[in-house]
Amino acid sequence: MLKINENFAKLPGSYLFAEIARRTAAYSAEHPEADLIKLGIGDVTQPLPPAVISAMHRASDEMGSAETFRGYGPYEGYDFLREAIVRHDYAPFGAPITKDDIFVSDGAKSDCGNIGDLFSDDTVVAVCDPVYPVYVDSNAMSGRAGDWDGKRWTNIVYLPCNEQNGFMPELPVRTPDVIYLCFPNNPTGAVATKAQLKIWVDYARRNDALILYDAAYREYITEPDIPHSIYEIEGAAECAIEFCSFSKTAGFTGTRCGYTTIPAGLERDGQKLADVWLRRQSTKFNGTAYIIQRAAEAVYTEQGEREYKALITYYMNNARVIREGLRAAGLTVYGGVNSPYVWAKTPDGVPSWDFFDRLLREANVVTTPGAGFGPEGEGFIRMTGFGDAERTKLAVSRVQSILK
Ligand SMILES: *Cc1c(COP(=O)(O)O)cnc(C)c1O
């Protein structure tokens, strides 16, 4: 008789965004007249840059002609895109990354979730708390997280990120084999300086640990001297894999393209991690669509760069409106400077879900309860700059009026 992977039964119920959707739908059903503004979910709202659309049209035409038609592409992505990635994302700061280290995919979520295929079952995994749920749940599905005790997984090493440590994890007591880091951070909006990242790179090298670095928000960095890639840190090519995505950079959430960087010299247990990843990808993945890879390539053209930067400026202006508006309403807020996420402390220590409900009912604004990202997120809510500019201003003024 078929038995289902028992690890799925261990996963706690109701995924965060499903619960938000449920409460929002229930409120809308009771109050059909309510004009809800959704600043909760981390999805972009503005259309793709025109340079990307033109490239997709051109590539579609190529697919319609026998001379230029493409079937299966290389598992690791087309060289035109891998070369553009190195030229734009790594060469400017002299990172020791070549096109052979780049693996194009359908997005960073798949790669963050699939990378665990490379590691043995007894691998000890460390994550930040609060955290992007994919890192934790994908390890739980493969049995590496232990058991869910109602708050945490028994075998995961949690790295608390809170006001006391400025949302920057401290080195753990129990040494992990794998450490997930994400900067600029979702959900807290925190960024790591070079000195802060160097501590982690040195630690990983000393302990033979591997850093899995999620740089999905690298293009949202506005302040100087904040690293856009872990490979800006000396020695990182010997201890880190990096995940990047066109989703937040250029509005590809529905178009799907990202890439993972695994330096050729990165070895563990006598094997090159890039070789093992290629073996995994060539078995379970048949490449990103040619049309989409041409679309991603266009992000790196002069026009594409100008256009995606304008999109980011639009979202970051929303983040500023939220950050300043909530602060003026008396809340303590973090993030929103090098990240589209604003991480706001609830008033008077109210639990996250209670404040979520209050904002939903009294301001008709949908947020994300911080507690949904981990126990250290309790007492916070997350708001995103990904909405419409006018609606964002309206949402902030509604929140201000209920907090008066
Ligand atoms: C949005 C996001 C991604 C990107 O996911 P895609 O699958 O590329 O759309 C990756 N990591 C984090 C932390 C994110 O918030």
PDBQT file of the ligand as one rigid body, heavy atoms in Angstrom, charges set to zero:
ROOT
HETATM    1  C1  LIG A 501      10.314  36.579  -3.405  1.00  0.00    +0.000 C 
HETATM    2  C2  LIG A 501      11.457  35.861  -2.804  1.00  0.00    +0.000 A 
HETATM    3  C3  LIG A 501      12.245  35.017  -3.581  1.00  0.00    +0.000 A 
HETATM    4  C4  LIG A 501      12.046  34.911  -5.071  1.00  0.00    +0.000 C 
HETATM    5  O1  LIG A 501      11.303  33.844  -5.422  1.00  0.00    +0.000 OA
HETATM    6  P1  LIG A 501      11.041  33.525  -6.972  1.00  0.00    +0.000 P 
HETATM    7  O2  LIG A 501      10.751  32.059  -6.928  1.00  0.00    +0.000 OA
HETATM    8  O3  LIG A 501      12.292  33.827  -7.723  1.00  0.00    +0.000 OA
HETATM    9  O4  LIG A 501       9.884  34.338  -7.411  1.00  0.00    +0.000 OA
HETATM   10  C5  LIG A 501      13.297  34.361  -2.980  1.00  0.00    +0.000 A 
HETATM   11  N1  LIG A 501      13.588  34.546  -1.685  1.00  0.00    +0.000 NA
HETATM   12  C6  LIG A 501      12.880  35.373  -0.915  1.00  0.00    +0.000 A 
HETATM   13  C7  LIG A 501      13.279  35.578   0.490  1.00  0.00    +0.000 C 
HETATM   14  C8  LIG A 501      11.792  36.042  -1.452  1.00  0.00    +0.000 A 
HETATM   15  O5  LIG A 501      11.065  36.853  -0.671  1.00  0.00    +0.000 OA
ENDROOT
TORSDOF 0
